[in-house]
Amino acid sequence: MSQLSLRLRVFLIFAALAAGLLTTIAAGILTARMMLLDGGLPALTDALAMMALIAGFGALGLSALVWYLFDTTVARPI
């Protein structure tokens, strides 16, 4: 990883963040879809709440991970 330029490392960190966010949103949508198939229309509120929780906590965790990687890759060497 140290052989890559700083700009490329920063780009890769944020590209991984974007991919991770899309993955967490997809996981939330799939979970909501499975809950709707099991419980029908009355489970819509629960399914949407579960989707929001998965996407929100996933985004929070990925943001913390990117902050850590950005700190160790960019801020400390500078």
ChimeraX attribute file (.defattr): number of C-alpha atoms within 10 A of each C-alpha:
attribute: neighborCount
match mode: 1-to-1
recipient: residues
	/A:1	8
	/A:2	7
	/A:3	6
	/A:4	8
	/A:5	10
	/A:6	13
	/A:7	10
	/A:8	10
	/A:9	18
	/A:10	16
	/A:11	12
	/A:12	12
	/A:13	17
	/A:14	15
	/A:15	12
	/A:16	14
	/A:17	17
	/A:18	13
	/A:19	10
	/A:20	17
	/A:21	20
	/A:22	15
	/A:23	15
	/A:24	20
	/A:25	19
	/A:26	15
	/A:27	16
	/A:28	23
	/A:29	19
	/A:30	14
	/A:31	17
	/A:32	23
	/A:33	16
	/A:34	13
	/A:35	19
	/A:36	18
	/A:37	12
	/A:38	10
	/A:39	12
	/A:40	11
	/A:41	11
	/A:42	9
	/A:43	15
	/A:44	16
	/A:45	12
	/A:46	14
	/A:47	22
	/A:48	18
	/A:49	14
	/A:50	17
	/A:51	22
	/A:52	17
	/A:53	14
	/A:54	20
	/A:55	21
	/A:56	16
	/A:57	12
	/A:58	20
	/A:59	20
	/A:60	13
	/A:61	14
	/A:62	18
	/A:63	16
	/A:64	12
	/A:65	14
	/A:66	17
	/A:67	13
	/A:68	13
	/A:69	16
	/A:70	16
	/A:71	13
	/A:72	12
	/A:73	17
	/A:74	14
	/A:75	10
	/A:76	8
	/A:77	7
	/A:78	7
